[in-house]
Amino acid sequence: MIAFVVDSSFDMPVNVKLKYPIYYAPLRVYIDGKEYVDKVSMTIDQFYDMLEIAKDFSTSLPNPKEFEDLINRLYKEYDHIYVLSISSKLSGTYNMFKAVCEPLADKVTVLDLKAASFESYAIYRGIVHFLEKGKQITQELVNEIKKNTRIFFGVMTLDFLEKGGRIGKAKALLGRVLRIKPILTVNEEGEVESVGMARKLTSLSEKIIEKAEEFIKERGLKDPYLMVGYGSKKFIKYVDDIKKHFGIKDVVAQISAAVGVHTGPELFGLVVSKY
């Protein structure tokens, strides 16, 4: 029997059916000095409502002792456990997972997805695809899956990414001065980078579609897996054009607090994957 452990930045579509059990190691979210356990002590909607008026916000790693207890329990119950982490370039979670799991390496594999949010789910799908084919799941294989998987998302401001150190001050300042709405991705190294921009909110969907189609063509993807996601529910309407263009039906994920802290509530996007 196989199980997966993910951190709480891992966002799945609604009503998805899983072949293998998934367990969560939740990150901590701090809003105006108060600690919350992501996806446990508050809902995503509650988080976005708070974030809109918050003056101070940040995240921290999953609790190491709680994670260790979870892994030790699963170690006794399953033949193998795959621990899937948010990109090591975006969080120290991967390093913590590795340190805790090192003594259990005979049955526990820790993998850096080089992704976050619903792109992590798309890469998980790739891992399951290869598991079904009897392939050994290694970091090298995950890197190959990542090459054929990409997220494209738009945000209204770069202020949140700047505060969290995920994007430089110069880029954030330029965005404010020009009043642009950037289109971002998480590249093959697991870092956030800008791939385009829009002047108006209404044209963001068109630009995201354009970037996705370029990626599909570049990678030669046949019948790719497509999924849309959003932050605050106020922005779900902006994924409708993307869904209609690609014929996506009910494959939607709401972006977790662990990610939303660093992007802000005003975001939406699309994931493209071979698997």
matplotlib code that plots the C-alpha trace (Angstrom):
import matplotlib.pyplot as plt

x = [0.0, 1.2, 0.3, 1.2, 1.9, 1.7, 2.1, -1.0, 0.0, -1.1, -4.5, -6.8, -9.9, -13.2, -14.8, -11.6, -11.5, -8.1, -6.7, -4.1, -4.7, -3.2, -2.3, -1.6, 1.2, -0.2, 1.8, 1.2, -0.3, 0.1, -2.3, -1.8, 0.1, -2.4, -1.4, -3.7, -3.2, -3.7, -6.9, -7.5, -8.3, -9.8, -11.4, -9.9, -12.7, -12.2, -8.5, -9.1, -11.6, -9.0, -6.2, -8.0, -7.9, -4.7, -1.8, 0.8, 0.9, 3.4, 3.8, 6.0, 6.8, 4.6, 5.3, 8.3, 7.1, 3.6, 5.1, 7.5, 4.6, 2.6, 5.4, 6.3, 2.6, 2.3, 5.7, 4.1, 0.9, 2.1, 4.7, 5.9, 5.2, 5.9, 6.3, 5.5, 6.8, 6.2, 9.2, 12.4, 13.0, 9.7, 9.8, 12.1, 9.4, 11.3, 14.5, 12.5, 10.8, 14.2, 15.7, 12.8, 12.5, 16.2, 16.2, 13.2, 14.6, 14.0, 10.2, 9.9, 10.8, 10.8, 10.3, 10.7, 7.8, 9.3, 5.7, 2.9, -0.8, -2.8, 0.3, 1.5, -1.7, -0.9, 2.5, 1.1, -1.1, 2.1, 3.6, 0.5, 0.7, 4.2, 3.4, 0.7, 3.3, 5.6, 8.2, 10.5, 9.5, 12.7, 13.5, 14.8, 11.4, 9.6, 11.8, 10.8, 7.1, 7.7, 9.1, 5.8, 3.7, 3.3, 1.1, 0.2, -1.5, -2.3, -2.2, -3.4, -0.4, 3.2, 3.2, 2.5, 5.2, 7.6, 6.9, 7.5, 10.8, 9.4, 10.0, 12.5, 11.7, 12.6, 10.0, 7.3, 8.0, 7.9, 4.5, 3.1, 4.4, 3.1, -0.1, 0.5, -1.0, 1.7, 1.3, 3.6, 4.7, 6.9, 9.8, 11.6, 13.8, 10.8, 11.1, 8.5, 9.1, 7.2, 6.2, 3.9, 1.6, -1.8, -2.9, -6.5, -8.0, -10.4, -7.5, -5.6, -7.6, -6.7, -3.0, -3.0, -4.7, -2.1, 0.8, -0.8, -1.2, 2.4, 3.5, 1.3, 2.7, 6.3, 6.0, 4.0, 1.3, -1.5, -4.8, -3.2, -4.7, -6.0, -7.2, -8.1, -7.7, -8.4, -7.9, -10.8, -14.2, -14.6, -12.2, -13.7, -15.6, -12.4, -11.6, -14.8, -13.2, -10.4, -12.8, -14.8, -11.8, -10.4, -13.6, -12.7, -15.5, -15.7, -11.9, -11.3, -9.2, -9.2, -5.7, -4.7, -3.8, -0.2, 0.1, -2.4, -0.4, 2.4, 0.2, -2.7, -6.4, -6.7, -5.4, -6.5, -4.8, -4.4, -2.3, -1.3, 0.1, 0.9, -0.5]
y = [0.0, 3.5, 6.8, 10.5, 13.3, 16.9, 20.3, 22.5, 24.5, 21.5, 22.4, 19.9, 20.3, 19.9, 16.4, 14.7, 10.9, 9.7, 6.2, 6.7, 8.4, 11.8, 13.2, 16.9, 18.6, 22.1, 25.2, 28.0, 31.3, 34.5, 37.3, 40.4, 38.4, 35.5, 32.0, 29.9, 26.3, 26.3, 24.4, 23.4, 26.4, 28.5, 28.0, 29.5, 31.9, 33.1, 33.6, 35.8, 37.9, 38.5, 39.1, 42.0, 44.0, 42.6, 44.8, 42.1, 38.5, 35.7, 31.9, 29.4, 25.7, 22.8, 21.8, 19.4, 17.4, 16.9, 16.0, 13.5, 11.9, 11.6, 10.0, 7.6, 6.5, 6.1, 4.2, 1.4, 1.4, 1.6, -0.1, 3.2, 6.9, 9.7, 13.1, 15.9, 19.4, 22.9, 24.1, 24.4, 27.8, 29.1, 27.6, 25.7, 23.0, 20.6, 20.8, 20.2, 17.2, 15.7, 16.1, 14.4, 11.6, 10.8, 7.9, 6.4, 6.5, 2.8, 3.5, 7.3, 9.3, 13.1, 14.9, 18.6, 19.3, 22.7, 23.9, 25.2, 25.2, 23.4, 22.9, 20.6, 18.5, 18.3, 17.0, 14.5, 13.2, 12.7, 10.7, 8.5, 8.0, 6.6, 4.6, 2.8, 1.9, 0.5, 3.2, 4.1, 7.5, 9.6, 13.3, 13.0, 11.7, 14.5, 17.0, 15.5, 15.8, 19.4, 20.1, 19.2, 21.0, 24.7, 27.2, 30.6, 33.0, 36.7, 38.9, 42.4, 43.6, 42.4, 43.9, 40.5, 38.7, 41.5, 41.4, 37.6, 37.9, 36.0, 38.8, 41.7, 45.3, 46.7, 44.6, 45.4, 49.1, 49.0, 47.2, 49.9, 52.7, 51.3, 49.9, 46.6, 43.3, 40.7, 37.1, 34.8, 31.2, 28.9, 27.9, 24.5, 25.5, 26.2, 30.0, 32.6, 34.6, 37.0, 35.8, 38.7, 41.5, 43.0, 46.6, 45.7, 43.0, 42.0, 41.1, 38.9, 35.8, 36.3, 36.7, 33.6, 31.6, 32.8, 31.7, 28.3, 27.7, 28.7, 26.1, 23.4, 24.0, 24.2, 20.9, 19.2, 18.2, 16.1, 16.3, 18.0, 18.1, 21.6, 23.0, 26.5, 28.0, 31.2, 33.0, 35.0, 33.9, 37.4, 36.3, 33.0, 34.8, 35.6, 31.9, 31.5, 32.7, 30.2, 27.4, 28.1, 28.5, 25.1, 23.3, 22.7, 21.4, 21.7, 21.3, 24.2, 24.6, 27.5, 28.6, 27.9, 30.4, 29.1, 30.4, 33.3, 35.1, 35.6, 36.4, 38.3, 37.4, 38.9, 36.1, 33.4, 31.1, 27.9, 24.8, 22.9, 19.3, 16.4, 13.9]
z = [0.0, -0.9, 0.7, 0.0, 2.4, 1.1, 2.7, 2.8, -0.3, -2.3, -3.8, -5.4, -7.6, -5.9, -5.6, -7.0, -6.5, -5.2, -5.8, -3.0, 0.4, 0.9, 4.3, 5.0, 6.9, 7.3, 7.2, 9.7, 8.6, 10.7, 10.3, 12.5, 15.0, 15.3, 14.3, 12.2, 10.9, 7.2, 6.1, 9.7, 12.0, 9.2, 5.8, 2.7, 2.3, 5.9, 5.2, 2.1, 4.0, 6.7, 4.2, 2.5, 5.7, 7.4, 8.1, 8.7, 7.4, 6.9, 6.9, 8.6, 8.1, 9.2, 12.8, 12.7, 15.7, 14.3, 10.9, 12.5, 14.4, 11.2, 9.3, 12.0, 12.2, 8.4, 8.3, 10.3, 8.1, 4.5, 2.3, 1.0, 1.6, -0.9, 0.7, -1.8, -1.0, -2.2, -4.3, -2.2, -3.8, -2.3, 1.2, 3.7, 3.9, 1.7, 3.8, 6.9, 5.3, 4.2, 7.7, 9.5, 7.0, 6.6, 9.1, 7.3, 3.8, 3.2, 3.0, 2.6, -0.5, -0.2, -3.5, -4.4, -6.8, -7.8, -7.8, -5.5, -5.3, -8.0, -10.2, -7.4, -7.9, -11.6, -10.9, -8.4, -11.3, -13.3, -10.4, -10.2, -13.9, -13.7, -10.5, -12.5, -15.1, -12.5, -12.7, -9.8, -8.5, -8.2, -8.1, -11.7, -12.8, -11.0, -12.8, -16.1, -15.2, -14.2, -17.7, -19.1, -16.5, -16.0, -14.2, -15.6, -13.2, -13.0, -9.9, -9.5, -7.5, -6.9, -3.3, -1.7, -3.6, -2.8, 0.9, 1.0, -0.9, -3.9, -6.3, -6.4, -5.2, -8.6, -10.4, -7.8, -8.0, -11.8, -11.6, -9.4, -11.5, -14.8, -13.2, -15.0, -14.0, -14.4, -15.6, -13.6, -13.7, -11.6, -13.8, -14.0, -11.1, -8.9, -8.9, -9.6, -12.8, -14.9, -18.4, -19.5, -18.5, -19.1, -18.7, -17.9, -15.7, -18.4, -20.7, -18.2, -19.2, -22.9, -22.0, -19.8, -22.6, -25.0, -22.7, -22.2, -25.9, -26.5, -23.8, -25.3, -28.8, -27.5, -25.6, -28.3, -25.8, -27.1, -25.2, -22.1, -18.7, -17.9, -14.6, -13.4, -10.0, -8.1, -4.8, -3.4, -4.7, -6.1, -8.9, -9.9, -12.6, -14.4, -15.1, -17.1, -20.3, -19.8, -19.1, -22.1, -24.4, -23.5, -22.7, -19.0, -16.9, -13.2, -12.6, -10.2, -7.1, -4.7, -3.9, -0.3, 2.4, 2.4, -1.2, -1.0, 1.7, -0.9, -3.9, -2.4, -2.8, -6.3, -8.5, -10.9, -13.4, -15.3, -15.1, -18.2, -17.9, -20.2, -17.6]

ax = plt.figure().add_subplot(projection="3d")
ax.plot(x, y, z, "-o")
ax.set_aspect("equal")
plt.show()
